[in-house]
Amino acid sequence: MKEEKIHNIKNSGFKTPDNYFDSFENQLLERLNENKMISATQASGFNVPEDYFESVETSILKQLEPKPESPVISLKPKRKFYYVAGIAASIVLLFSLFINQENQININTIETDSIENYLYQEAYSNDDFASLFQDDEISETDFIDLNVSDETLNEFLENVETEDFILD
């Protein structure tokens, strides 16, 4: 059925027999007068134990009697344990920080290749490096006494691309 024709539905789809509502009241009264229905309801199916109503009051009162109190377990010892454990952990941490200072990492312990790889991966430009140095720190005398061996110079020139020497 299409949505366009929904408002045109005139039949509800439910059908009742002819004269159903005229004879309904008579049929209902006839069924109520029959003894079959009433006789079936003579036994309810529920049985009450003997002396139930005489003993129910005493059993309820027994359940309502105050019971002896059970001992209460205090949680404070656990709280003390947590305080002591926290203090012990902080002391161990302090000792581990101050005792293991023999293996400190500084600029002399890091390999040059590691530093070069880091700088290469971070893609710093020459301007970034130049901004780190101040003019008064650099002098010509720093470069005068610089001795570079021929092997180091040849190795550098082999690894450097010629495009790096071209200035923009």
SULMOVEN-V254717 format. One record per residue. OMEGA is omega as a letter, one per 30 degrees, with the letter a starting at -180 (NA if undefined). Layout:
# SULMOVEN-V254717
OMEGA, OMEGA
This chain:
# SULMOVEN-V254717
a, a, a, a, a, a, a, a, a, a, a, l, l, l, l, l, l, l, a, a, l, a, a, a, l, a, l, l, l, a, l, a, a, a, a, a, a, a, l, a, l, l, a, a, l, l, l, l, a, l, a, a, l, a, a, a, a, l, l, l, l, a, a, l, l, a, l, a, l, a, a, l, a, l, a, l, l, l, l, l, l, l, a, l, l, l, l, l, l, l, l, l, l, l, a, l, a, a, a, l, l, a, l, l, l, a, a, a, l, a, a, l, l, l, l, l, l, a, l, a, a, l, l, l, l, l, l, l, a, a, l, a, l, a, a, l, a, l, a, a, l, a, a, a, a, l, l, a, l, l, l, a, l, l, l, a, l, a, a, l, a, l, l, a, a, l, l, NA
